[in-house]
Amino acid sequence: MEKQNDVVVRLAKHVIATVAAGYNLVFSPTPVNVLLSIIAAGSSSVSKEQILSFLNSPSTDHLNGILSEIVSVALADGGETSALRLSAANGVWIDKSISLKPSFKVILENSYKATCSEVDFASKPAEVIDEVNTWAGIHTNGLIEQILSHGFTETIRESTLIFANAVYFKGAWREKIDTKLTKDRDFHLLNGTSVKYDDFQVLRLPYVEDQRQFSMYFYLPYDKDGLPALVERIGSEPGFLDKHIPNHQTGVCVCRIPKFEASDVLKDIWGGLTEMVDSPTIGENLYVSSVLHKAFIEVDEEGTESAAVSVAATRYLCSSDDPFIADHPFLFTVREDRVE
């Protein structure tokens, strides 16, 4: 799993390239990684090789092994009473007229712990949409209650297979934040131009530890319009995120981080994949018509709650000399702090 951070960055860079400049984006790479891995496991020829190359994996067996570990260990549910909750689920809906290849079904159930449901796409598309949305709501603690709109009815009617992955995370800050310190301040937006990358700051806000330690990291360019250059550098240098993690506590003279809530729906971020089922009528003509991703995140004085079907005071900073004032575009990640 040591190379998964670079895979995550590659996924993020691919998604960022699909959105308009200056547009806020919240994206959870793990669900898309899992979804692409499931698709690769059921694909063949060019489609499979494209995904394996993109995810930096030599084979589907290797990929299934890595993702099985992520699903079983890294995304194990902490339980409703835990201080930190992280859970994941995979779902498959297949039309009653076809059947999954036995080998593919074994991979879904054993490696990805997916639940499979037989439905009637052609005659009951609205019911399928409602069922998928209900599943999403349950597995994201109600944060995402609609991943498919009824505007997709005709698309669903013509479909034969749906794959879905949901992730839910909730964590409270280890360092309690006084809500009385929250104030309205200006936030400077990108002006649409890109400047040469100079330098940036990294801030770590750890969550309450519960068996595992997770933290939120803020990557803040010194230049108010420096985010595009920072994202480009992160995507072009292998191991960048791991090399720029604060590893010691220092005092911060001034620290300001905005409260924010963001939700995003990404459409058609992958496609053109074939051969996932056995069917005398469909044969090799089955393909993935679209991949949808919806993420939600809320950050406030209490902590973070996020899901994907994704002003504070602290003492964790790389440098104690500079104030950390996030009043312009920044990049953030939520990740597990691994102890070697």
C-alpha positions in Angstrom: 0.0 0.0 0.0 3.0 2.3 0.1 2.3 3.6 -3.4 -1.4 4.3 -2.9 -0.8 8.0 -2.0 0.7 8.6 -5.5 -2.3 6.7 -7.0 -4.6 9.0 -5.0 -2.8 12.1 -6.3 -3.0 10.8 -9.9 -6.8 10.3 -9.5 -7.2 13.7 -7.9 -5.1 15.4 -10.7 -7.3 13.6 -13.3 -10.5 14.8 -11.7 -9.2 18.4 -11.1 -8.4 18.6 -14.9 -12.1 18.0 -15.6 -13.5 20.9 -13.6 -13.5 24.6 -14.5 -10.7 26.9 -13.3 -11.5 28.6 -10.0 -14.2 26.0 -9.1 -14.3 24.6 -5.6 -13.9 20.8 -5.6 -14.4 18.2 -3.0 -13.4 14.7 -4.1 -12.8 11.4 -2.2 -10.3 9.3 -4.2 -10.8 6.0 -2.3 -14.3 5.3 -3.6 -13.3 6.0 -7.2 -10.2 3.9 -6.7 -12.3 1.0 -5.4 -14.9 1.4 -8.2 -12.2 1.5 -11.0 -10.6 -1.6 -9.4 -13.9 -3.5 -9.5 -14.4 -2.5 -13.1 -10.9 -3.7 -14.0 -11.6 -7.0 -12.3 -14.6 -7.5 -14.6 -13.0 -6.1 -17.8 -10.6 -7.5 -20.3 -8.2 -6.4 -23.0 -7.7 -2.6 -23.5 -10.1 -1.5 -20.8 -8.4 -3.5 -18.1 -4.9 -2.5 -19.2 -5.8 1.2 -19.2 -7.1 1.0 -15.6 -4.1 -1.0 -14.4 -1.7 1.5 -15.9 -3.6 4.4 -14.5 -3.7 2.8 -11.0 0.0 1.7 -11.3 -0.8 -2.0 -10.8 0.8 -4.9 -12.7 -2.3 -7.1 -12.6 -5.9 -7.4 -11.4 -4.8 -9.9 -8.8 -2.4 -7.4 -7.3 -5.0 -4.6 -7.5 -7.7 -6.8 -5.8 -5.2 -7.7 -3.0 -4.5 -4.0 -2.3 -8.1 -2.9 -2.5 -9.2 -5.9 -0.4 -6.8 -4.7 2.3 -8.2 -1.2 2.1 -11.8 -2.3 2.3 -11.2 -4.8 5.2 -8.7 -2.9 7.3 -8.3 0.8 6.5 -12.0 1.3 6.1 -13.2 -0.9 8.9 -16.2 0.6 10.7 -15.3 2.1 14.1 -18.8 1.8 15.4 -21.4 4.4 16.3 -20.0 5.0 19.8 -16.4 5.5 18.6 -14.8 8.9 18.8 -13.8 8.5 15.2 -16.0 6.8 12.6 -14.8 5.5 9.2 -16.9 3.0 7.2 -17.3 1.9 3.6 -19.7 -0.2 1.6 -19.8 -1.6 -1.9 -23.1 -2.4 -3.8 -23.9 -4.0 -7.1 -27.3 -4.0 -8.8 -27.7 -6.3 -11.8 -30.6 -6.7 -14.2 -32.6 -9.9 -13.7 -32.0 -10.8 -17.4 -28.3 -11.4 -17.0 -25.9 -13.0 -14.5 -22.4 -12.1 -13.3 -19.5 -14.3 -14.3 -18.9 -16.7 -11.3 -15.3 -15.7 -11.0 -16.2 -12.0 -11.0 -18.9 -12.5 -8.4 -16.4 -14.3 -6.1 -14.1 -11.3 -6.4 -16.9 -8.9 -5.6 -18.0 -10.8 -2.5 -14.6 -11.8 -1.1 -12.3 -9.0 -2.0 -14.7 -6.1 -2.0 -17.3 -7.3 0.5 -20.0 -6.2 -2.0 -23.7 -6.9 -1.7 -25.4 -7.9 -5.0 -29.1 -7.2 -5.7 -31.2 -8.4 -8.7 -33.4 -5.7 -10.1 -35.6 -4.9 -13.2 -33.9 -1.9 -15.0 -36.2 -1.9 -18.0 -39.6 -2.0 -16.3 -38.8 -0.4 -13.0 -36.1 2.2 -13.4 -37.6 4.6 -10.9 -37.5 1.9 -8.2 -33.9 1.1 -9.0 -33.0 4.8 -8.6 -34.8 4.9 -5.2 -33.1 1.7 -4.1 -29.6 3.0 -4.9 -30.3 6.4 -3.3 -31.6 4.7 -0.1 -28.5 2.6 0.0 -26.3 5.7 -0.4 -28.2 7.5 2.4 -27.8 4.6 4.8 -24.1 4.1 4.2 -23.3 7.9 4.4 -25.2 8.5 7.6 -27.8 10.6 5.6 -25.2 13.0 4.2 -25.7 11.9 0.6 -29.3 10.8 0.0 -29.3 11.2 -3.8 -26.6 10.0 -6.1 -29.0 9.3 -8.9 -31.7 11.8 -9.9 -34.9 10.8 -11.6 -33.5 12.6 -14.6 -31.5 9.5 -15.1 -34.6 7.3 -15.6 -34.1 6.6 -19.3 -30.3 6.0 -18.7 -31.2 3.5 -16.0 -33.9 1.9 -18.1 -31.2 1.1 -20.7 -28.7 -0.1 -18.1 -28.0 -3.7 -16.9 -25.5 -3.2 -14.1 -24.7 -0.6 -11.4 -21.7 -0.5 -9.2 -21.6 1.8 -6.2 -19.2 2.6 -3.4 -19.9 4.7 -0.3 -17.5 6.1 2.3 -18.4 7.9 5.6 -16.0 9.6 7.9 -16.6 11.6 11.1 -13.9 12.9 13.5 -13.7 15.4 16.4 -10.6 17.6 16.7 -8.1 16.5 19.4 -7.6 20.2 20.3 -10.9 21.7 21.2 -11.8 25.0 19.5 -13.6 27.8 21.2 -16.5 28.8 19.1 -16.2 32.3 20.6 -13.1 32.8 18.5 -15.0 32.3 15.2 -15.3 35.6 13.3 -16.4 36.7 9.8 -13.4 37.6 7.7 -12.6 38.1 4.0 -11.6 35.1 1.9 -9.6 36.0 -1.3 -10.6 34.1 -4.4 -8.4 33.0 -7.3 -8.0 35.7 -10.0 -7.8 33.1 -12.8 -4.1 33.5 -13.4 -1.3 31.1 -12.6 2.1 32.2 -11.1 5.4 30.4 -10.6 5.4 28.2 -7.5 7.3 29.7 -4.7 6.5 28.1 -1.3 3.7 26.9 0.9 2.8 25.9 4.4 1.4 22.7 5.8 -0.9 22.5 8.8 -1.9 19.3 10.5 -5.1 19.1 12.7 -5.3 15.7 14.4 -8.6 14.1 15.2 -9.3 12.4 18.5 -7.4 9.1 18.4 -9.4 5.8 18.5 -7.3 2.8 17.7 -6.1 4.6 14.6 -4.9 8.2 14.1 -6.4 10.4 11.4 -5.6 14.0 10.7 -6.7 16.8 8.3 -3.9 18.5 6.4 -4.0 22.0 4.9 -1.6 22.9 2.1 -1.6 26.7 1.8 0.4 28.5 -0.9 2.0 31.8 0.3 0.7 33.4 -2.9 -3.0 34.0 -2.9 -3.3 32.7 -6.5 -0.6 30.0 -6.1 -2.9 26.9 -5.7 -2.8 25.8 -9.4 1.0 25.7 -9.3 1.0 23.8 -6.0 -1.5 21.2 -7.3 0.6 20.7 -10.4 3.8 20.2 -8.3 2.0 17.7 -6.0 0.9 15.8 -9.1 4.3 15.7 -10.7 6.5 14.7 -7.8 6.1 11.1 -6.6 5.8 10.9 -2.8 5.2 14.6 -2.4 2.5 14.3 0.2 4.5 11.9 2.4 7.6 14.2 2.2 5.7 17.2 3.4 4.0 16.0 6.6 4.6 18.0 9.8 6.5 15.6 12.1 6.9 17.7 15.2 4.8 20.1 17.3 5.6 23.8 17.2 3.8 27.0 18.4 1.8 29.1 16.0 1.5 32.8 16.6 -1.6 33.2 14.5 -3.8 30.5 12.9 -7.0 31.1 11.0 -8.9 28.4 9.1 -12.3 28.9 7.5 -15.4 26.9 8.5 -16.7 25.4 5.2 -19.2 23.0 3.8 -18.9 21.6 0.3 -20.7 19.1 -1.9 -19.9 18.0 -5.4 -21.2 15.7 -8.1 -18.7 14.6 -10.8 -20.1 13.0 -13.9 -18.5 10.9 -16.7 -15.0 10.7 -15.2 -14.4 7.2 -16.8 -16.0 5.0 -19.4 -15.6 2.6 -22.3 -15.3 -0.7 -20.4 -16.6 -4.1 -21.6 -17.1 -7.8 -20.9 -18.3 -8.0 -17.3 -21.2 -10.5 -17.5 -22.3 -13.7 -19.2 -25.2 -13.1 -21.4 -26.2 -14.7 -24.8 -27.9 -11.6 -25.9 -25.4 -9.0 -24.6 -22.1 -10.7 -25.1 -19.3 -8.3 -25.5 -21.4 -5.2 -26.0 -21.8 -4.4 -22.3 -19.9 -1.2 -21.4 -19.7 1.4 -18.6 -21.6 4.4 -19.9 -20.8 6.7 -17.0 -19.1 6.9 -13.6 -20.7 9.3 -11.1 -19.1 10.5 -7.9 -20.7 12.6 -5.2 -18.9 13.9 -2.1 -19.8 16.1 0.9 -17.6 17.5 3.6 -18.3 19.9 6.6 -15.5 21.4 8.7 -16.3 23.4 11.8 -15.2 24.0 15.3 -16.2 20.5 16.4 -14.3 18.6 13.7 -15.1 17.0 10.3 -18.0 15.0 8.9 -17.7 13.8 5.3 -19.1 11.3 2.9 -18.6 10.2 -0.7 -20.5 7.8 -2.8 -16.2 13.5 0.8 -11.3 29.3 11.9 -9.2 27.2 14.3 -6.3 27.4 16.7 -3.7 24.6 16.7 -0.1 23.8 17.6 0.8 21.7 14.6 2.8 23.4 11.9 6.0 22.9 10.0 7.3 26.4 10.8 6.8 28.4 14.0 7.9 31.6 12.4 5.0 32.3 10.1 1.3 32.7 10.9 -1.1 30.3 9.2 -3.9 32.3 7.7 -6.0 30.4 5.2 -7.8 33.3 3.7 -7.2 32.2 0.1 -7.5 29.0 -1.9 -5.9 25.9 -0.4 -5.7 22.1 -0.8 -6.8 19.8 2.1 -6.7 16.1 2.7 -7.9 13.7 5.3 -5.6 10.8 5.8 -4.5 8.2 8.3 -1.2 8.8 10.1 0.7 5.5 9.8 3.2 4.7 12.5 6.1 2.7 11.1 
